[in-house]
Amino acid sequence: MSRIGIFFLWLVHGLPLSVQAVLGNALGSLLYHFAGRRRRIGEINLQLCFPEWDRVRRDEVLRAHFRCAARAALEHGILWWSPVERVKRLVHFAGLEHFQALHGQPAILLAPHFVGLDMGGVRFTASYAPIVSMYSRMKNPHFDRLMLYARTRFGGSKMFSRHDGVRPLVREVRQGLPLYYLPDQDFGAKDAAFVPFFGVAAATVTALPRIARVAGARVVPCVTRQLPGGKGYVAQFYPAWDNFPSADVEADTRRMNAFIEDRVREMPEQYFWLHKRFKTRPPGEPKLYP
């Protein structure tokens, strides 16, 4: 089945973005009705993060999220097989001067899990490779191989598995490679702190301030937004954070989550709601997912 899916992505990757957007939106609407378990995870996450919304509002955002995620999945074919010129047309930069202002200093690009995450990362390698990043292996070996290829196809960028730990990342950042860092998923209580995410205690990896301190790196957030109507994506860079890291790792991690919350409020349909973000609970708290 995975080979059929990959073949389908290859078939559509040369179509205009406007056509791919229509196909992606239709596929997302279909998946919303058939992905019962994942849909339930999204419903729980949205209820936890936006209790002030009524059920209709949460359902509207979740339906839109399925459409955005499906469209992004289809457009991964461009990252895998299209020439670099088309990748550059797919994703535009905004605020790039915030990264360029570092003038070669060690840099960490903070890239939260929005649907355009890979679009922004691969586009960045097209102009600034090599870079370094960390990834979680996918269960499907065919998709895992293609995702790794897309993230390293321009300029020999380096990817390390989460099982490798942060030492290889620190080494590469010290040597001048920008780190494209994805910080906001639940990987358990190890090396994490329970800090609020939309007011709910979330096991959050504390690696961002630790890597920044050891590598002497500045943190420049980079959030990629999917544009409507097949108009591509915009990778938005933000000013480098001042006074980061501080002497308080937990406070730094809360600051990171607060930044991500602000970006989620700007485009809630594009945040990755289908991950069990609150799976790991503080001692004594009940499970939040069935």
C-alpha positions in Angstrom: 0.0 0.0 0.0 2.9 2.4 0.8 4.3 1.9 -2.7 1.0 2.8 -4.2 0.9 6.0 -2.1 4.4 6.9 -3.2 3.6 6.3 -6.8 0.5 8.5 -6.5 2.6 11.3 -5.0 5.0 10.9 -7.9 2.2 11.2 -10.4 0.8 14.4 -9.0 4.1 16.1 -8.0 4.3 17.8 -11.4 0.8 19.3 -11.3 0.3 23.0 -10.7 0.1 23.9 -7.0 -3.4 25.1 -7.4 -4.5 21.6 -8.6 -2.5 19.9 -5.8 -4.3 22.1 -3.3 -7.7 21.0 -4.6 -6.7 17.4 -4.4 -5.2 17.8 -1.0 -8.2 19.5 0.4 -10.5 16.8 -1.0 -8.3 14.1 0.5 -8.2 15.8 3.8 -12.0 16.0 4.0 -12.2 12.3 3.2 -9.6 11.4 5.8 -11.4 13.4 8.5 -14.3 10.9 8.2 -12.2 7.7 8.1 -9.4 8.5 10.5 -11.5 7.9 13.7 -8.6 7.3 16.2 -6.5 10.2 14.9 -9.6 12.5 14.8 -10.3 11.6 18.4 -6.8 12.6 19.4 -7.2 15.9 17.6 -10.5 16.5 19.4 -9.0 15.9 22.8 -6.0 18.2 22.1 -8.2 21.1 20.9 -10.6 20.7 23.8 -7.6 20.8 26.2 -6.0 23.8 24.5 -9.1 25.8 23.7 -11.7 25.0 26.3 -13.3 28.4 25.6 -14.3 27.4 22.1 -17.6 25.6 21.5 -17.6 22.2 19.9 -18.6 23.6 16.5 -15.5 25.9 16.5 -13.2 23.1 17.5 -14.6 20.8 14.8 -14.2 23.5 12.1 -10.5 23.9 13.0 -9.9 20.1 13.1 -11.6 19.6 9.7 -9.4 22.4 8.3 -6.3 20.8 9.9 -7.0 17.5 8.0 -7.2 19.5 4.8 -4.0 21.4 5.5 -2.1 18.3 6.5 -3.3 16.3 3.5 -2.3 19.1 1.1 1.1 19.3 2.7 1.5 15.5 2.4 0.7 15.6 -1.3 3.1 18.5 -1.9 6.0 16.5 -0.3 6.4 15.1 -3.8 7.8 18.4 -4.8 10.4 18.1 -2.1 11.3 14.6 -3.2 11.5 14.9 -6.9 11.3 18.5 -8.2 14.3 20.5 -9.1 15.7 23.0 -6.7 14.2 26.0 -8.7 10.7 24.7 -8.1 11.3 24.1 -4.4 12.5 27.7 -4.1 9.3 28.9 -5.8 7.2 26.7 -3.5 8.5 28.4 -0.3 9.3 32.1 0.1 11.3 33.7 3.0 10.1 36.5 5.2 12.2 38.1 7.8 15.3 36.3 6.6 17.4 39.3 7.8 17.0 38.0 11.4 19.0 35.0 10.5 21.4 36.8 8.2 22.1 39.3 11.1 24.0 36.6 13.0 26.8 36.7 10.4 27.9 33.1 10.8 27.4 32.8 14.6 26.2 29.5 15.8 22.4 29.4 15.2 19.4 27.3 16.1 16.3 27.7 14.0 13.3 26.9 16.3 10.8 25.2 14.0 7.6 24.0 15.7 5.4 21.3 14.3 3.2 23.1 11.8 2.1 21.4 8.5 4.7 23.4 6.6 7.6 22.2 8.7 9.4 20.2 6.1 8.7 22.8 3.4 10.5 25.4 5.3 13.4 23.1 6.3 14.1 21.8 2.8 13.7 25.3 1.3 16.3 26.5 3.8 18.7 23.8 2.8 18.3 24.9 -0.8 19.9 28.2 0.1 22.0 27.5 3.2 23.1 23.9 3.1 24.6 22.2 4.8 22.6 22.3 8.0 22.0 19.8 10.7 18.8 18.5 12.2 17.3 15.6 14.2 14.5 13.3 13.2 12.4 10.5 14.4 12.4 7.4 12.2 9.1 6.6 10.5 7.5 3.2 10.9 7.2 2.8 7.1 10.7 2.3 5.7 9.8 3.6 2.2 8.5 6.9 3.5 11.4 7.1 6.0 13.9 6.8 3.3 12.2 9.5 1.1 11.8 11.9 4.0 15.5 11.5 4.9 16.4 12.0 1.2 14.4 15.2 0.9 15.9 16.7 4.0 19.5 16.0 2.8 19.3 16.2 -1.0 20.6 19.8 -1.2 24.2 20.4 -0.1 24.8 17.3 2.1 22.9 18.4 5.2 23.3 16.1 8.2 20.5 14.3 10.0 20.8 12.5 13.3 18.3 10.2 14.9 16.8 11.1 18.3 18.5 7.9 19.6 21.9 9.6 18.9 21.2 12.3 21.6 22.2 15.9 21.4 26.0 15.6 21.4 26.3 15.3 17.6 24.1 18.3 17.2 26.2 20.4 19.6 29.3 19.3 17.7 28.0 20.4 14.3 26.5 23.7 15.6 29.9 24.6 17.1 31.5 23.9 13.7 29.1 26.4 12.1 26.1 24.4 10.8 22.7 25.9 11.6 20.5 23.6 13.5 16.9 23.2 12.3 15.3 22.1 15.6 11.9 20.6 16.1 11.1 20.8 19.9 7.4 20.4 20.5 6.4 16.7 20.7 6.0 14.4 23.7 8.9 12.0 23.9 8.4 11.0 27.5 9.6 12.3 30.8 13.3 11.7 30.2 15.2 15.0 29.7 11.9 16.8 29.8 10.1 19.2 32.1 6.4 19.5 32.8 5.7 23.0 31.7 2.4 24.6 30.5 1.2 24.4 27.0 -2.0 26.2 26.7 -2.3 25.9 30.5 -1.9 22.1 30.4 1.2 20.4 31.9 3.1 19.0 28.9 6.3 16.9 29.0 8.6 19.2 27.0 12.2 18.4 26.1 14.6 20.9 27.6 17.2 20.5 24.9 16.8 23.9 23.3 18.3 26.0 26.1 20.8 23.3 26.9 22.1 23.1 23.3 22.1 26.9 23.0 24.2 27.2 26.1 26.8 24.5 25.4 27.1 25.5 21.7 27.0 29.3 22.3 24.2 29.5 19.8 21.5 32.2 19.2 17.9 31.0 18.8 16.0 32.3 15.7 12.4 31.0 15.4 11.3 29.9 11.9 7.6 29.1 11.4 6.4 28.0 8.0 2.8 29.0 7.0 0.8 27.3 4.3 -0.9 29.8 2.1 -4.4 29.3 0.7 -5.3 28.5 -2.9 -2.1 26.7 -3.9 0.1 29.8 -3.4 2.8 27.9 -1.6 4.3 28.6 1.8 6.1 31.4 3.7 8.9 30.6 6.1 8.8 33.4 8.6 11.9 34.2 10.6 11.7 36.0 13.9 14.3 38.1 15.7 16.9 36.2 17.7 15.9 35.8 21.3 17.7 38.0 23.8 18.7 36.7 27.2 18.4 33.1 26.1 19.3 30.8 27.6 18.9 32.1 31.1 20.1 30.4 34.3 16.7 28.7 34.6 16.2 25.8 32.1 12.5 25.3 33.0 11.8 29.0 32.5 13.5 28.9 29.1 11.3 25.9 28.2 8.2 27.8 29.3 9.3 30.7 27.1 9.6 28.4 24.1 6.1 26.9 24.7 4.6 30.4 25.1 6.1 31.5 21.7 4.6 28.4 20.0 1.2 29.1 21.6 1.2 32.6 20.1 1.9 31.2 16.6 -0.8 28.5 17.1 -3.3 31.2 17.8 -2.4 32.9 14.6 -3.1 29.7 12.5 -4.6 27.0 14.7 -5.7 24.8 11.7 -2.0 24.4 10.8 -0.6 23.1 14.0 -0.1 19.3 14.3 -3.0 18.3 16.5 -2.9 14.6 15.7 0.0 13.9 17.9 -0.5 12.8 21.6 1.1 16.0 22.9 -0.1 15.4 26.5 0.4 11.6 26.6 3.0 11.7 29.4 1.4 12.9 32.6 2.9 14.2 35.8 2.9 11.5 38.6 -0.6 10.9 39.9 -2.4 12.4 36.9 -4.8 10.3 34.9 -4.3 9.5 31.2 -5.9 12.0 28.8 -6.2 9.7 25.8 -8.2 6.5 25.5 
